[in-house]
Amino acid sequence: MQRHFDAELANLKRRLLHMSALAETMIAEALEVLVNRREEFIPLVRQREEEVNALQRELDEACLEMIALHQPTAGDLRFILGVAKTNADLERLADQAVNILNKAERLLHQPPLQPFAILSEMADIARGMLKDSLHAFVNRDVAQARAVLQRDDELDARKSRITVELATYMTRDPSTVSRALDLVLVARNLERIGDHATNIAENTIFVVEGRDVRHHAEADTAPTG
């Protein structure tokens, strides 16, 4: 029975990692459409969204079934609950990639504005946070989870910077307002992706230590004893 339970846990981890890889790819492809006008990525992002949604349903069902059949306790129960929370964050995170794609499609045939470099930096940070948060979760690595929490400030700083730059564009040339606002919203989408990665990192701390560090992650410190 224990061997079967362990195999099911391993399967949960594999599916979570696959779901995370899909979401990470969606972010990269949506940015390719936005920055490099690679229209061929549009249907790929849409297809991956359907895969993510299907995986979310499968994982939710698997978590409920494992709780009902095995009645896990303590750390195992926290892990399964953490999988359910992480599953929801990954689905919402993928939705943010789709939101970026929608704006990229609107901007495809309009003259580009310049602050794409900051958006690319934000996307790289967000993708790194996502990848690291998932590895921290499946490996129950609290140190890596805390490192993810610290990187959220990098995204916030870049979002503030690009918002100021785009406001300058809009002030100088009112014809850029619509395009600039779309890019501000893309920056917000990327910030939200970082927020979801942060949630996953916080799930890791909950699973390993049984402590809820939501809403005050910046004050979280490792146990001293």
C-alpha positions as protocol buffer text, in pm:
chain_id: "A"
residue {
  index: 1
  type: MET
  ca { x: 0 y: 0 z: 0 }
}
residue {
  index: 2
  type: GLN
  ca { x: 282 y: 242 z: 90 }
}
residue {
  index: 3
  type: ARG
  ca { x: 462 y: 164 z: -234 }
}
residue {
  index: 4
  type: HIS
  ca { x: 147 y: 241 z: -431 }
}
residue {
  index: 5
  type: PHE
  ca { x: 98 y: 569 z: -242 }
}
residue {
  index: 6
  type: ASP
  ca { x: 459 y: 671 z: -308 }
}
residue {
  index: 7
  type: ALA
  ca { x: 413 y: 596 z: -678 }
}
residue {
  index: 8
  type: GLU
  ca { x: 104 y: 818 z: -686 }
}
residue {
  index: 9
  type: LEU
  ca { x: 295 y: 1099 z: -515 }
}
residue {
  index: 10
  type: ALA
  ca { x: 572 y: 1067 z: -774 }
}
residue {
  index: 11
  type: ASN
  ca { x: 311 y: 1084 z: -1050 }
}
residue {
  index: 12
  type: LEU
  ca { x: 168 y: 1405 z: -900 }
}
residue {
  index: 13
  type: LYS
  ca { x: 515 y: 1558 z: -908 }
}
residue {
  index: 14
  type: ARG
  ca { x: 572 y: 1457 z: -1270 }
}
residue {
  index: 15
  type: ARG
  ca { x: 244 y: 1608 z: -1383 }
}
residue {
  index: 16
  type: LEU
  ca { x: 308 y: 1929 z: -1190 }
}
residue {
  index: 17
  type: LEU
  ca { x: 651 y: 1965 z: -1350 }
}
residue {
  index: 18
  type: HIS
  ca { x: 501 y: 1904 z: -1694 }
}
residue {
  index: 19
  type: MET
  ca { x: 231 y: 2164 z: -1628 }
}
residue {
  index: 20
  type: SER
  ca { x: 496 y: 2411 z: -1513 }
}
residue {
  index: 21
  type: ALA
  ca { x: 707 y: 2348 z: -1823 }
}
residue {
  index: 22
  type: LEU
  ca { x: 403 y: 2416 z: -2044 }
}
residue {
  index: 23
  type: ALA
  ca { x: 330 y: 2743 z: -1862 }
}
residue {
  index: 24
  type: GLU
  ca { x: 695 y: 2850 z: -1883 }
}
residue {
  index: 25
  type: THR
  ca { x: 695 y: 2782 z: -2259 }
}
residue {
  index: 26
  type: MET
  ca { x: 370 y: 2978 z: -2297 }
}
residue {
  index: 27
  type: ILE
  ca { x: 532 y: 3282 z: -2137 }
}
residue {
  index: 28
  type: ALA
  ca { x: 833 y: 3262 z: -2370 }
}
residue {
  index: 29
  type: GLU
  ca { x: 617 y: 3215 z: -2680 }
}
residue {
  index: 30
  type: ALA
  ca { x: 380 y: 3499 z: -2590 }
}
residue {
  index: 31
  type: LEU
  ca { x: 682 y: 3729 z: -2555 }
}
residue {
  index: 32
  type: GLU
  ca { x: 810 y: 3612 z: -2894 }
}
residue {
  index: 33
  type: VAL
  ca { x: 480 y: 3724 z: -3047 }
}
residue {
  index: 34
  type: LEU
  ca { x: 499 y: 4057 z: -2865 }
}
residue {
  index: 35
  type: VAL
  ca { x: 867 y: 4143 z: -2910 }
}
residue {
  index: 36
  type: ASN
  ca { x: 963 y: 3968 z: -3235 }
}
residue {
  index: 37
  type: ARG
  ca { x: 619 y: 3946 z: -3399 }
}
residue {
  index: 38
  type: ARG
  ca { x: 641 y: 3569 z: -3435 }
}
residue {
  index: 39
  type: GLU
  ca { x: 281 y: 3500 z: -3533 }
}
residue {
  index: 40
  type: GLU
  ca { x: 348 y: 3127 z: -3570 }
}
residue {
  index: 41
  type: PHE
  ca { x: 356 y: 3096 z: -3191 }
}
residue {
  index: 42
  type: ILE
  ca { x: -4 y: 3213 z: -3147 }
}
residue {
  index: 43
  type: PRO
  ca { x: -173 y: 2873 z: -3208 }
}
residue {
  index: 44
  type: LEU
  ca { x: 95 y: 2698 z: -3001 }
}
residue {
  index: 45
  type: VAL
  ca { x: 16 y: 2910 z: -2695 }
}
residue {
  index: 46
  type: ARG
  ca { x: -357 y: 2841 z: -2739 }
}
residue {
  index: 47
  type: GLN
  ca { x: -292 y: 2468 z: -2766 }
}
residue {
  index: 48
  type: ARG
  ca { x: -73 y: 2464 z: -2454 }
}
residue {
  index: 49
  type: GLU
  ca { x: -345 y: 2648 z: -2264 }
}
residue {
  index: 50
  type: GLU
  ca { x: -583 y: 2359 z: -2336 }
}
residue {
  index: 51
  type: GLU
  ca { x: -320 y: 2111 z: -2214 }
}
residue {
  index: 52
  type: VAL
  ca { x: -272 y: 2310 z: -1893 }
}
residue {
  index: 53
  type: ASN
  ca { x: -647 y: 2319 z: -1831 }
}
residue {
  index: 54
  type: ALA
  ca { x: -673 y: 1942 z: -1885 }
}
residue {
  index: 55
  type: LEU
  ca { x: -385 y: 1880 z: -1645 }
}
residue {
  index: 56
  type: GLN
  ca { x: -548 y: 2101 z: -1383 }
}
residue {
  index: 57
  type: ARG
  ca { x: -863 y: 1888 z: -1392 }
}
residue {
  index: 58
  type: GLU
  ca { x: -661 y: 1565 z: -1376 }
}
residue {
  index: 59
  type: LEU
  ca { x: -452 y: 1682 z: -1082 }
}
residue {
  index: 60
  type: ASP
  ca { x: -754 y: 1803 z: -885 }
}
residue {
  index: 61
  type: GLU
  ca { x: -921 y: 1465 z: -930 }
}
residue {
  index: 62
  type: ALA
  ca { x: -601 y: 1279 z: -838 }
}
residue {
  index: 63
  type: CYS
  ca { x: -558 y: 1483 z: -517 }
}
residue {
  index: 64
  type: LEU
  ca { x: -916 y: 1417 z: -406 }
}
residue {
  index: 65
  type: GLU
  ca { x: -884 y: 1048 z: -484 }
}
residue {
  index: 66
  type: MET
  ca { x: -559 y: 1013 z: -290 }
}
residue {
  index: 67
  type: ILE
  ca { x: -706 y: 1184 z: 16 }
}
residue {
  index: 68
  type: ALA
  ca { x: -1017 y: 966 z: 3 }
}
residue {
  index: 69
  type: LEU
  ca { x: -835 y: 636 z: -53 }
}
residue {
  index: 70
  type: HIS
  ca { x: -523 y: 678 z: 160 }
}
residue {
  index: 71
  type: GLN
  ca { x: -634 y: 927 z: 427 }
}
residue {
  index: 72
  type: PRO
  ca { x: -282 y: 1075 z: 451 }
}
residue {
  index: 73
  type: THR
  ca { x: -171 y: 1268 z: 758 }
}
residue {
  index: 74
  type: ALA
  ca { x: 87 y: 1530 z: 855 }
}
residue {
  index: 75
  type: GLY
  ca { x: 346 y: 1601 z: 585 }
}
residue {
  index: 76
  type: ASP
  ca { x: 187 y: 1383 z: 318 }
}
residue {
  index: 77
  type: LEU
  ca { x: -149 y: 1552 z: 364 }
}
residue {
  index: 78
  type: ARG
  ca { x: 12 y: 1896 z: 351 }
}
residue {
  index: 79
  type: PHE
  ca { x: 192 y: 1796 z: 32 }
}
residue {
  index: 80
  type: ILE
  ca { x: -128 y: 1686 z: -141 }
}
residue {
  index: 81
  type: LEU
  ca { x: -303 y: 2005 z: -31 }
}
residue {
  index: 82
  type: GLY
  ca { x: -1 y: 2195 z: -157 }
}
residue {
  index: 83
  type: VAL
  ca { x: -29 y: 2020 z: -494 }
}
residue {
  index: 84
  type: ALA
  ca { x: -391 y: 2135 z: -521 }
}
residue {
  index: 85
  type: LYS
  ca { x: -291 y: 2495 z: -441 }
}
residue {
  index: 86
  type: THR
  ca { x: 7 y: 2485 z: -676 }
}
residue {
  index: 87
  type: ASN
  ca { x: -211 y: 2336 z: -948 }
}
residue {
  index: 88
  type: ALA
  ca { x: -448 y: 2633 z: -923 }
}
residue {
  index: 89
  type: ASP
  ca { x: -159 y: 2882 z: -932 }
}
residue {
  index: 90
  type: LEU
  ca { x: -14 y: 2720 z: -1243 }
}
residue {
  index: 91
  type: GLU
  ca { x: -347 y: 2740 z: -1424 }
}
residue {
  index: 92
  type: ARG
  ca { x: -386 y: 3108 z: -1335 }
}
residue {
  index: 93
  type: LEU
  ca { x: -26 y: 3173 z: -1427 }
}
residue {
  index: 94
  type: ALA
  ca { x: -87 y: 3020 z: -1771 }
}
residue {
  index: 95
  type: ASP
  ca { x: -390 y: 3249 z: -1804 }
}
residue {
  index: 96
  type: GLN
  ca { x: -156 y: 3545 z: -1759 }
}
residue {
  index: 97
  type: ALA
  ca { x: 52 y: 3420 z: -2052 }
}
residue {
  index: 98
  type: VAL
  ca { x: -267 y: 3409 z: -2261 }
}
residue {
  index: 99
  type: ASN
  ca { x: -348 y: 3764 z: -2152 }
}
residue {
  index: 100
  type: ILE
  ca { x: -4 y: 3871 z: -2277 }
}
residue {
  index: 101
  type: LEU
  ca { x: -69 y: 3691 z: -2605 }
}
residue {
  index: 102
  type: ASN
  ca { x: -401 y: 3872 z: -2650 }
}
residue {
  index: 103
  type: LYS
  ca { x: -230 y: 4208 z: -2619 }
}
residue {
  index: 104
  type: ALA
  ca { x: 54 y: 4096 z: -2845 }
}
residue {
  index: 105
  type: GLU
  ca { x: -199 y: 4009 z: -3115 }
}
residue {
  index: 106
  type: ARG
  ca { x: -351 y: 4357 z: -3090 }
}
residue {
  index: 107
  type: LEU
  ca { x: -7 y: 4514 z: -3128 }
}
residue {
  index: 108
  type: LEU
  ca { x: 119 y: 4293 z: -3412 }
}
residue {
  index: 109
  type: HIS
  ca { x: 46 y: 4532 z: -3695 }
}
residue {
  index: 110
  type: GLN
  ca { x: 108 y: 4859 z: -3513 }
}
residue {
  index: 111
  type: PRO
  ca { x: 437 y: 5052 z: -3497 }
}
residue {
  index: 112
  type: PRO
  ca { x: 640 y: 4916 z: -3203 }
}
residue {
  index: 113
  type: LEU
  ca { x: 732 y: 5116 z: -2895 }
}
residue {
  index: 114
  type: GLN
  ca { x: 1077 y: 5080 z: -2739 }
}
residue {
  index: 115
  type: PRO
  ca { x: 1053 y: 4940 z: -2381 }
}
residue {
  index: 116
  type: PHE
  ca { x: 1055 y: 4575 z: -2494 }
}
residue {
  index: 117
  type: ALA
  ca { x: 1393 y: 4517 z: -2331 }
}
residue {
  index: 118
  type: ILE
  ca { x: 1249 y: 4563 z: -1982 }
}
residue {
  index: 119
  type: LEU
  ca { x: 955 y: 4336 z: -2063 }
}
residue {
  index: 120
  type: SER
  ca { x: 1197 y: 4068 z: -2182 }
}
residue {
  index: 121
  type: GLU
  ca { x: 1392 y: 4103 z: -1858 }
}
residue {
  index: 122
  type: MET
  ca { x: 1070 y: 4073 z: -1660 }
}
residue {
  index: 123
  type: ALA
  ca { x: 972 y: 3761 z: -1855 }
}
residue {
  index: 124
  type: ASP
  ca { x: 1311 y: 3600 z: -1788 }
}
residue {
  index: 125
  type: ILE
  ca { x: 1281 y: 3672 z: -1416 }
}
residue {
  index: 126
  type: ALA
  ca { x: 923 y: 3544 z: -1403 }
}
residue {
  index: 127
  type: ARG
  ca { x: 1011 y: 3223 z: -1589 }
}
residue {
  index: 128
  type: GLY
  ca { x: 1307 y: 3167 z: -1359 }
}
residue {
  index: 129
  type: MET
  ca { x: 1089 y: 3218 z: -1052 }
}
residue {
  index: 130
  type: LEU
  ca { x: 834 y: 2972 z: -1188 }
}
residue {
  index: 131
  type: LYS
  ca { x: 1093 y: 2704 z: -1264 }
}
residue {
  index: 132
  type: ASP
  ca { x: 1270 y: 2745 z: -930 }
}
residue {
  index: 133
  type: SER
  ca { x: 947 y: 2752 z: -729 }
}
residue {
  index: 134
  type: LEU
  ca { x: 829 y: 2424 z: -886 }
}
residue {
  index: 135
  type: HIS
  ca { x: 1160 y: 2254 z: -824 }
}
residue {
  index: 136
  type: ALA
  ca { x: 1155 y: 2382 z: -467 }
}
residue {
  index: 137
  type: PHE
  ca { x: 804 y: 2243 z: -421 }
}
residue {
  index: 138
  type: VAL
  ca { x: 856 y: 1895 z: -562 }
}
residue {
  index: 139
  type: ASN
  ca { x: 1191 y: 1861 z: -382 }
}
residue {
  index: 140
  type: ARG
  ca { x: 1061 y: 2021 z: -61 }
}
residue {
  index: 141
  type: ASP
  ca { x: 1355 y: 2261 z: -74 }
}
residue {
  index: 142
  type: VAL
  ca { x: 1278 y: 2549 z: 162 }
}
residue {
  index: 143
  type: ALA
  ca { x: 1603 y: 2733 z: 90 }
}
residue {
  index: 144
  type: GLN
  ca { x: 1524 y: 2747 z: -280 }
}
residue {
  index: 145
  type: ALA
  ca { x: 1168 y: 2856 z: -201 }
}
residue {
  index: 146
  type: ARG
  ca { x: 1295 y: 3146 z: 9 }
}
residue {
  index: 147
  type: ALA
  ca { x: 1527 y: 3249 z: -274 }
}
residue {
  index: 148
  type: VAL
  ca { x: 1223 y: 3274 z: -503 }
}
residue {
  index: 149
  type: LEU
  ca { x: 1045 y: 3499 z: -253 }
}
residue {
  index: 150
  type: GLN
  ca { x: 1338 y: 3741 z: -257 }
}
residue {
  index: 151
  type: ARG
  ca { x: 1325 y: 3779 z: -637 }
}
residue {
  index: 152
  type: ASP
  ca { x: 974 y: 3920 z: -644 }
}
residue {
  index: 153
  type: ASP
  ca { x: 1113 y: 4268 z: -571 }
}
residue {
  index: 154
  type: GLU
  ca { x: 1310 y: 4252 z: -899 }
}
residue {
  index: 155
  type: LEU
  ca { x: 987 y: 4221 z: -1096 }
}
residue {
  index: 156
  type: ASP
  ca { x: 817 y: 4499 z: -900 }
}
residue {
  index: 157
  type: ALA
  ca { x: 1108 y: 4736 z: -961 }
}
residue {
  index: 158
  type: ARG
  ca { x: 1106 y: 4673 z: -1336 }
}
residue {
  index: 159
  type: LYS
  ca { x: 729 y: 4712 z: -1355 }
}
residue {
  index: 160
  type: SER
  ca { x: 758 y: 5055 z: -1188 }
}
residue {
  index: 161
  type: ARG
  ca { x: 1038 y: 5152 z: -1426 }
}
residue {
  index: 162
  type: ILE
  ca { x: 853 y: 5055 z: -1745 }
}
residue {
  index: 163
  type: THR
  ca { x: 535 y: 5225 z: -1622 }
}
residue {
  index: 164
  type: VAL
  ca { x: 726 y: 5552 z: -1587 }
}
residue {
  index: 165
  type: GLU
  ca { x: 884 y: 5512 z: -1932 }
}
residue {
  index: 166
  type: LEU
  ca { x: 552 y: 5440 z: -2097 }
}
residue {
  index: 167
  type: ALA
  ca { x: 387 y: 5733 z: -1921 }
}
residue {
  index: 168
  type: THR
  ca { x: 653 y: 5952 z: -2079 }
}
residue {
  index: 169
  type: TYR
  ca { x: 568 y: 5814 z: -2424 }
}
residue {
  index: 170
  type: MET
  ca { x: 200 y: 5887 z: -2370 }
}
residue {
  index: 171
  type: THR
  ca { x: 268 y: 6242 z: -2253 }
}
residue {
  index: 172
  type: ARG
  ca { x: 494 y: 6325 z: -2545 }
}
residue {
  index: 173
  type: ASP
  ca { x: 284 y: 6158 z: -2814 }
}
residue {
  index: 174
  type: PRO
  ca { x: -89 y: 6098 z: -2748 }
}
residue {
  index: 175
  type: SER
  ca { x: -102 y: 5865 z: -3050 }
}
residue {
  index: 176
  type: THR
  ca { x: 93 y: 5607 z: -2845 }
}
residue {
  index: 177
  type: VAL
  ca { x: -160 y: 5591 z: -2560 }
}
residue {
  index: 178
  type: SER
  ca { x: -337 y: 5271 z: -2669 }
}
residue {
  index: 179
  type: ARG
  ca { x: -14 y: 5083 z: -2741 }
}
residue {
  index: 180
  type: ALA
  ca { x: 154 y: 5206 z: -2425 }
}
residue {
  index: 181
  type: LEU
  ca { x: -140 y: 5105 z: -2207 }
}
residue {
  index: 182
  type: ASP
  ca { x: -128 y: 4754 z: -2354 }
}
residue {
  index: 183
  type: LEU
  ca { x: 240 y: 4730 z: -2262 }
}
residue {
  index: 184
  type: VAL
  ca { x: 169 y: 4854 z: -1909 }
}
residue {
  index: 185
  type: LEU
  ca { x: -85 y: 4572 z: -1881 }
}
residue {
  index: 186
  type: VAL
  ca { x: 172 y: 4322 z: -2012 }
}
residue {
  index: 187
  type: ALA
  ca { x: 407 y: 4434 z: -1734 }
}
residue {
  index: 188
  type: ARG
  ca { x: 125 y: 4380 z: -1486 }
}
residue {
  index: 189
  type: ASN
  ca { x: 64 y: 4030 z: -1628 }
}
residue {
  index: 190
  type: LEU
  ca { x: 432 y: 3946 z: -1581 }
}
residue {
  index: 191
  type: GLU
  ca { x: 420 y: 4080 z: -1226 }
}
residue {
  index: 192
  type: ARG
  ca { x: 119 y: 3854 z: -1160 }
}
residue {
  index: 193
  type: ILE
  ca { x: 314 y: 3556 z: -1294 }
}
residue {
  index: 194
  type: GLY
  ca { x: 578 y: 3635 z: -1035 }
}
residue {
  index: 195
  type: ASP
  ca { x: 307 y: 3655 z: -769 }
}
residue {
  index: 196
  type: HIS
  ca { x: 185 y: 3306 z: -858 }
}
residue {
  index: 197
  type: ALA
  ca { x: 542 y: 3173 z: -846 }
}
residue {
  index: 198
  type: THR
  ca { x: 571 y: 3333 z: -503 }
}
residue {
  index: 199
  type: ASN
  ca { x: 254 y: 3154 z: -394 }
}
residue {
  index: 200
  type: ILE
  ca { x: 409 y: 2822 z: -500 }
}
residue {
  index: 201
  type: ALA
  ca { x: 723 y: 2900 z: -301 }
}
residue {
  index: 202
  type: GLU
  ca { x: 508 y: 2979 z: 2 }
}
residue {
  index: 203
  type: ASN
  ca { x: 329 y: 2646 z: -48 }
}
residue {
  index: 204
  type: THR
  ca { x: 668 y: 2478 z: -19 }
}
residue {
  index: 205
  type: ILE
  ca { x: 733 y: 2634 z: 321 }
}
residue {
  index: 206
  type: PHE
  ca { x: 384 y: 2530 z: 434 }
}
residue {
  index: 207
  type: VAL
  ca { x: 439 y: 2169 z: 320 }
}
residue {
  index: 208
  type: VAL
  ca { x: 781 y: 2132 z: 481 }
}
residue {
  index: 209
  type: GLU
  ca { x: 742 y: 2336 z: 798 }
}
residue {
  index: 210
  type: GLY
  ca { x: 365 y: 2353 z: 845 }
}
residue {
  index: 211
  type: ARG
  ca { x: 383 y: 2733 z: 863 }
}
residue {
  index: 212
  type: ASP
  ca { x: 166 y: 2973 z: 665 }
}
residue {
  index: 213
  type: VAL
  ca { x: 386 y: 3262 z: 546 }
}
residue {
  index: 214
  type: ARG
  ca { x: 139 y: 3421 z: 306 }
}
residue {
  index: 215
  type: HIS
  ca { x: 101 y: 3801 z: 307 }
}
residue {
  index: 216
  type: HIS
  ca { x: 421 y: 3851 z: 507 }
}
residue {
  index: 217
  type: ALA
  ca { x: 678 y: 3656 z: 308 }
}
residue {
  index: 218
  type: GLU
  ca { x: 930 y: 3936 z: 342 }
}
residue {
  index: 219
  type: ALA
  ca { x: 934 y: 3881 z: 717 }
}
residue {
  index: 220
  type: ASP
  ca { x: 982 y: 3505 z: 687 }
}
residue {
  index: 221
  type: THR
  ca { x: 1307 y: 3370 z: 821 }
}
residue {
  index: 222
  type: ALA
  ca { x: 1436 y: 3019 z: 854 }
}
residue {
  index: 223
  type: PRO
  ca { x: 1372 y: 2847 z: 1187 }
}
residue {
  index: 224
  type: THR
  ca { x: 1658 y: 2897 z: 1430 }
}
residue {
  index: 225
  type: GLY
  ca { x: 1638 y: 2572 z: 1615 }
}
